[in-house]
Amino acid sequence: MSNPLSFDELLDYLDNQESQYVLDSIATHGFLTATVVGPELPNWIDALFEGHVSEIPANVIDGIKRWRAAIESELKNETPIELPFGEDAGNEEVAVDFSDESDIVAWSIGFVDAMYGDEASDWFADEDTSEDVAVLTLPMIVLSGIDDEDPELAQMRQDNDKLAQMANSIEGNLTELFLLFHTND
């Protein structure tokens, strides 16, 4: 790599990119997190950029790969993933922004995009774990608003106390998902 980007330069690129195929840095973190904690997603780079990898500078691809490796390293070292949205997201005493423009919603959208990024990578394929996966991913699915046609999910999305509880569970759920998909216990 002739001109590797610093982490800040990578975030600036993602947050200032006008391309419809590039997620902002918060959503990208959600996407990368899902590729680390979930089942193997062989074509994750292609899924991240919706098949338009050739339009992305090589140093950005390199930065994204290094960022994903850092997230994976955190989990393997039994360090909780540092989430890039407000610390108040899980604080039930503080009014948190759960609007469509909020960081926690953007992160959840990125996460859910990766969950369904490739039909060959089915998070619910194993009958023994599919119920656990559904429970552990529910906060991200509800917060993403991706399935607002479902009346139960839409109703959950209207309850800020419920959303705060869900936001508070994300960090632990990520660790549980990682263990579920990447250990034999």
Backbone torsions as a table, in degrees:
resi	resn	phi	psi	omega
1	MET	NA	115.7	-174.7
2	SER	-77.6	-29.0	-176.2
3	ASN	-140.1	69.3	-177.7
4	PRO	-65.1	144.2	179.1
5	LEU	-86.1	144.5	169.4
6	SER	-72.8	166.2	179.7
7	PHE	-60.3	-42.8	179.4
8	ASP	-63.5	-38.7	177.7
9	GLU	-65.5	-37.9	177.3
10	LEU	-62.8	-47.6	178.9
11	LEU	-60.3	-42.0	177.8
12	ASP	-60.5	-43.2	178.6
13	TYR	-58.8	-50.1	-176.8
14	LEU	-64.0	-39.9	-176.4
15	ASP	-78.5	-16.3	-178.4
16	ASN	-112.8	6.1	-179.0
17	GLN	-80.9	131.8	-179.4
18	GLU	-91.7	-5.4	-177.5
19	SER	-66.7	137.9	176.7
20	GLN	-71.0	-9.8	-178.2
21	TYR	-97.9	4.6	-179.0
22	VAL	-119.1	122.4	175.9
23	LEU	-78.2	153.6	174.5
24	ASP	-69.6	173.8	-172.9
25	SER	-63.7	-35.2	-178.9
26	ILE	-67.6	-49.0	179.1
27	ALA	-64.9	-36.5	177.9
28	THR	-62.9	-40.7	177.3
29	HIS	-60.7	-43.5	177.3
30	GLY	-60.2	-44.2	179.1
31	PHE	-60.6	-51.1	-178.4
32	LEU	-61.9	-39.5	178.7
33	THR	-59.7	-44.2	179.6
34	ALA	-63.6	-37.2	179.6
35	THR	-69.2	-23.1	178.9
36	VAL	-85.5	-45.4	-174.3
37	VAL	-81.4	-25.8	-174.7
38	GLY	-90.7	-170.8	177.3
39	PRO	-65.2	160.7	-177.8
40	GLU	-56.5	133.4	176.3
41	LEU	-119.9	88.8	-171.3
42	PRO	-56.9	-36.6	-176.8
43	ASN	-104.2	41.9	-173.0
44	TRP	-63.4	-35.8	178.9
45	ILE	-64.5	-44.9	178.7
46	ASP	-62.3	-41.9	178.8
47	ALA	-65.7	-39.9	-179.8
48	LEU	-59.2	-42.0	-177.6
49	PHE	-103.6	20.6	175.0
50	GLU	48.5	42.5	176.6
51	GLY	80.7	8.1	-177.3
52	HIS	-111.8	35.2	-178.1
53	VAL	-59.0	-35.5	-177.5
54	SER	-63.2	-18.3	179.4
55	GLU	-89.8	-2.2	-176.3
56	ILE	-101.9	131.2	179.5
57	PRO	-58.1	144.1	-177.5
58	ALA	-58.2	-36.3	-178.2
59	ASN	-71.5	-24.0	174.7
60	VAL	-72.8	-44.6	177.2
61	ILE	-59.0	-45.0	178.2
62	ASP	-59.9	-44.9	179.2
63	GLY	-62.2	-40.2	178.1
64	ILE	-63.8	-43.0	179.4
65	LYS	-64.2	-41.0	178.2
66	ARG	-66.1	-37.5	179.3
67	TRP	-64.6	-44.6	178.3
68	ARG	-61.7	-42.4	179.2
69	ALA	-61.8	-36.9	178.7
70	ALA	-66.8	-40.6	177.6
71	ILE	-63.6	-44.7	179.2
72	GLU	-62.5	-41.0	179.7
73	SER	-62.5	-40.8	177.4
74	GLU	-56.3	-48.7	-178.4
75	LEU	-65.8	-43.1	-179.3
76	LYS	-65.2	-27.5	177.2
77	ASN	-89.3	11.7	178.9
78	GLU	58.8	33.9	174.7
79	THR	-103.3	128.7	178.3
80	PRO	-60.5	144.5	178.3
81	ILE	-66.0	131.7	176.0
82	GLU	-80.8	113.3	-176.3
83	LEU	-82.8	140.8	-173.3
84	PRO	-90.9	28.7	175.3
85	PHE	-123.2	165.9	-171.3
86	GLY	-45.5	139.5	178.6
87	GLU	-62.1	-22.0	-178.9
88	ASP	-79.0	-4.0	-175.1
89	ALA	-57.2	-35.2	-179.9
90	GLY	-101.5	6.0	-179.0
91	ASN	-91.2	108.2	-175.6
92	GLU	-70.1	-11.7	-179.6
93	GLU	-85.8	-13.6	-175.1
94	VAL	-113.7	135.4	176.4
95	ALA	-68.9	122.1	-176.5
96	VAL	-110.5	146.0	178.7
97	ASP	-81.7	111.4	175.7
98	PHE	-110.8	20.9	-180.0
99	SER	-69.6	167.2	-178.4
100	ASP	-60.3	-20.8	-178.6
101	GLU	-93.0	-0.2	-175.0
102	SER	-76.9	157.7	-179.9
103	ASP	-63.9	-39.6	-177.6
104	ILE	-65.9	-34.0	176.6
105	VAL	-70.4	-43.2	178.6
106	ALA	-60.7	-44.2	179.2
107	TRP	-61.4	-44.6	-178.9
108	SER	-65.0	-37.7	176.9
109	ILE	-61.8	-45.0	177.7
110	GLY	-60.6	-42.1	179.6
111	PHE	-61.6	-49.2	-178.1
112	VAL	-66.8	-35.2	175.5
113	ASP	-57.0	-41.6	179.4
114	ALA	-71.2	-36.4	178.6
115	MET	-56.5	-39.1	-176.7
116	TYR	-110.1	20.6	-175.2
117	GLY	-71.8	-19.6	-177.6
118	ASP	-151.7	123.7	-178.5
119	GLU	-60.3	-24.1	-179.6
120	ALA	-74.6	-13.8	-179.2
121	SER	-111.4	89.0	-176.2
122	ASP	-98.6	112.4	-178.7
123	TRP	-65.7	-21.9	-173.6
124	PHE	-108.2	14.7	-174.1
125	ALA	-67.3	-34.9	-177.3
126	ASP	-85.1	114.8	-177.8
127	GLU	-60.3	-29.7	-178.6
128	ASP	-70.7	-26.0	-176.3
129	THR	-116.7	-5.3	-173.1
130	SER	-60.3	-35.9	178.9
131	GLU	-68.3	-41.7	176.7
132	ASP	-61.8	-43.3	179.1
133	VAL	-61.1	-42.6	179.6
134	ALA	-60.7	-43.3	-179.9
135	VAL	-67.6	-43.7	-176.0
136	LEU	-71.6	-27.4	179.8
137	THR	-96.1	-7.7	-179.0
138	LEU	-54.0	-43.9	179.8
139	PRO	-58.2	-42.3	-178.8
140	MET	-68.1	-39.1	-179.7
141	ILE	-66.9	-44.9	179.8
142	VAL	-65.9	-48.4	-177.6
143	LEU	-64.2	-30.6	179.9
144	SER	-69.5	-24.6	-177.0
145	GLY	70.8	12.5	-173.2
146	ILE	-66.2	-25.3	-176.4
147	ASP	-125.5	52.7	-178.8
148	ASP	-69.4	-8.0	176.4
149	GLU	-73.1	-22.5	178.4
150	ASP	-77.0	116.3	-174.9
151	PRO	-58.6	-37.3	179.4
152	GLU	-65.2	-44.6	179.9
153	LEU	-67.4	-40.5	178.4
154	ALA	-62.3	-39.4	178.9
155	GLN	-65.7	-41.8	177.7
156	MET	-60.4	-38.6	-177.4
157	ARG	-67.4	-18.3	179.4
158	GLN	-87.9	-10.1	-175.9
159	ASP	-101.3	100.5	-176.6
160	ASN	-62.7	-32.5	176.7
161	ASP	-64.9	-43.2	178.4
162	LYS	-63.9	-41.6	179.0
163	LEU	-63.5	-40.1	178.5
164	ALA	-63.4	-41.2	177.0
165	GLN	-62.6	-42.2	179.4
166	MET	-64.7	-44.4	179.0
167	ALA	-59.3	-39.6	-179.6
168	ASN	-66.0	-25.1	-177.2
169	SER	-87.6	-12.2	-171.8
170	ILE	-59.0	-48.7	-175.9
171	GLU	-57.1	-48.1	178.6
172	GLY	-66.4	-37.7	179.7
173	ASN	-63.2	-36.1	179.5
174	LEU	-63.4	-43.1	177.6
175	THR	-62.8	-43.9	179.4
176	GLU	-62.1	-42.4	178.3
177	LEU	-62.4	-44.3	179.5
178	PHE	-58.4	-46.2	179.8
179	LEU	-65.4	-39.4	-179.3
180	LEU	-61.3	-43.6	-175.6
181	PHE	-89.5	-17.8	-170.4
182	HIS	-125.4	13.6	173.2
183	THR	-132.6	165.8	-179.3
184	ASN	-100.2	10.2	-177.2
185	ASP	-75.6	NA	NA
